[in-house]
């Protein structure tokens, strides 16, 4: 089986746990890529 890369980029983390909800074992992030055209939440 071969590996297929669909998306590859470098992201900068803007916030940790941006929402009000807190989860015990999970940290949610908000990050953007270097040219700011993609937001990862």
DADAWO-V692878 format. One record per residue. RES is the residue in three letters. PHI is phi as a letter, one per 30 degrees, with the letter a starting at -180 (NA if undefined). PSI is psi in whole degrees, 0 to 359 (none if undefined). D_CENTER is the distance of its C-alpha to the mean C-alpha in Angstrom with 2 decimals. Layout:
BEGIN
RES_PHI_PSI_D_CENTER, RES_PHI_PSI_D_CENTER
END
This chain:
BEGIN
UNK_NA_131_27.00, UNK_c_153_25.02, UNK_c_134_21.30, UNK_c_123_19.84, UNK_c_118_16.74, UNK_c_329_15.55, UNK_a_130_12.63, UNK_b_128_12.07, UNK_a_172_10.72, UNK_c_130_9.84, UNK_c_149_7.04, UNK_c_125_8.30, UNK_d_123_7.05, UNK_c_317_9.20, UNK_b_148_9.72, UNK_c_134_9.94, UNK_h_63_11.30, UNK_d_335_11.63, UNK_d_169_13.94, UNK_d_331_17.41, UNK_d_136_17.20, UNK_c_140_17.00, UNK_b_135_16.69, UNK_e_313_18.75, UNK_c_10_16.93, UNK_b_134_13.26, UNK_c_121_10.92, UNK_c_145_8.24, UNK_b_159_5.65, UNK_b_124_5.43, UNK_b_156_4.68, UNK_b_155_7.13, UNK_d_174_8.92, UNK_d_325_12.37, UNK_c_10_14.49, UNK_i_29_12.53, UNK_c_357_13.08, UNK_b_130_9.66, UNK_c_129_7.28, UNK_c_122_3.98, UNK_b_none_5.15
END
